[in-house]
């Protein structure tokens, strides 16, 4: 008599269950214990309850923060594979291949991950010299003056969004 | 006959309702329309459905990203007022005055905000020269080698966490 078909092994904890589920659909390593995540060399990114991880994108030469965006598992894996930045647009709820409309793609030089592996830093070459849809080099073109007031930190736009994206 | 007591004005949209609620409890400006948020000089931060905004903390001289954390309205207001970084700890669900245990406080030189006002960049002087609880100068001490592998990006720890935090 043949044994009953076993499709899964016994899973002792919710963490292991989650990790195995992720392994079956993504190329990332499963989450281990705290010490392994913090001190090990396995890539075990933590995606939040919406399936996203925070990505901070910086100019690879100046370190300037250009933008903050989010990736799901698919976006992160595609970014690693293609070396061009792919995010997940929370407003449009779909993959966002940065520059697909504007041509302002981001060539990824390297990617850093933080201690608990729930945030990324991308060091990129920003094609076109500007990343922000408003027209500035960086999305961070204003500084906080007080709790209700900002001041301009980048004086000039780097390009005219109306020309790149069309009048909207 | 006295008119019925009116405690609120007519609120035409959910956005205006939210904005007014925030105004009554925080010092931030209400959210306006897209153009005002993106091109204006009112600080109208957008907190997510958990009441948090992403904060990227960088060394003010080198621009190096030191850490990514989150602030609620109280943490952000206190950071502006005291010029020392205060976050909201998601794991402990309380205000996290960075350095209160280690002494590694962050003196905030300036704060930038992005186009849609849902992410912050803090430029700080990191007292003690290191921000990460694991012991490194920055939390981003490893780089992504492949979808399941990392490599060390910072060779040496800047301090011994066991000495600063005690054996845990």
Interface residues (C-beta under 8 A of the other chain):
Chain A: X26 X27 X28 X29 X38 X39 X40 X41 X42 X43 X54 X56 X58 X62 X63 X64 X65 X67 X68 X77 X80 X81 X110 X111 X112 X113 X114 X115 X119 X120 X121 X132 X133 X134 X136 X139 X140 X141 X142 X143 X144 X145 X146 X147 X148 X149 X150 X151 X152 X153
Chain B: X26 X27 X28 X29 X38 X39 X40 X41 X42 X43 X54 X56 X58 X62 X63 X64 X65 X67 X68 X77 X80 X81 X110 X111 X112 X113 X114 X115 X119 X120 X121 X132 X133 X134 X136 X139 X140 X141 X142 X143 X144 X145 X146 X147 X148 X149 X150 X151 X152 X153
